[in-house]
Amino acid sequence: MAYSSSQNNHNAFNLNAMPSAEPEVWHPYFLSPNGPVTVIDSVMLSDTTATAVAAVVVSISNMGHICMLEIMKFERCTPKLPLCSVAQKQQKKLVKLQQENKGLKNLMDSYANGLVARSTKHDKSTTELQKQYEMLLVEVKELASRSIPLKM
């Protein structure tokens, strides 16, 4: 659907427009001696508007600062018992995990020692088998070097 340029103009600003009789209130809590700050008031052109806006901004900033001070005071005054109980629970968990870790380390060490013993035994068996193999080879060579009489 095609739009004409006249339909798009309703979103454009009219720089020659005059303010309506009742300007829209910007934020009701920005109060100046002339009433609430409206959308057509300018901080740059009116000291009264600038003062009203600055007063609210400063009071909001002060409320945030006061709130932060109250939170810090509350944190200083609250008993540390809940933190201590949490710390004790965490300490118990840590001790339990350390004991479990020691048990796992002992198990791993015993398994490793068993592997070393089996490996040593395997090496000895391999050496013995190698010696037996070499002896059999020598025997086969001796038998091969002898002439065997054929029976007919």
MOVENBEL-V890254 format. One line per field, one symbol per residue. phi: phi as a letter, one per 20 degrees, with the letter a starting at -180 (. if undefined). A space follows every 10 residues. Layout:
phi: ???
This chain:
phi: .edefffeff effefefeff fdffffcfee ddgeoffdfe fcffecffff ffffffffff ffffffffff ffffffeffe ggffffffff ffffffffff ffffffffff ffffffffff ffffffffff ffffffffff ffffffedfe ec
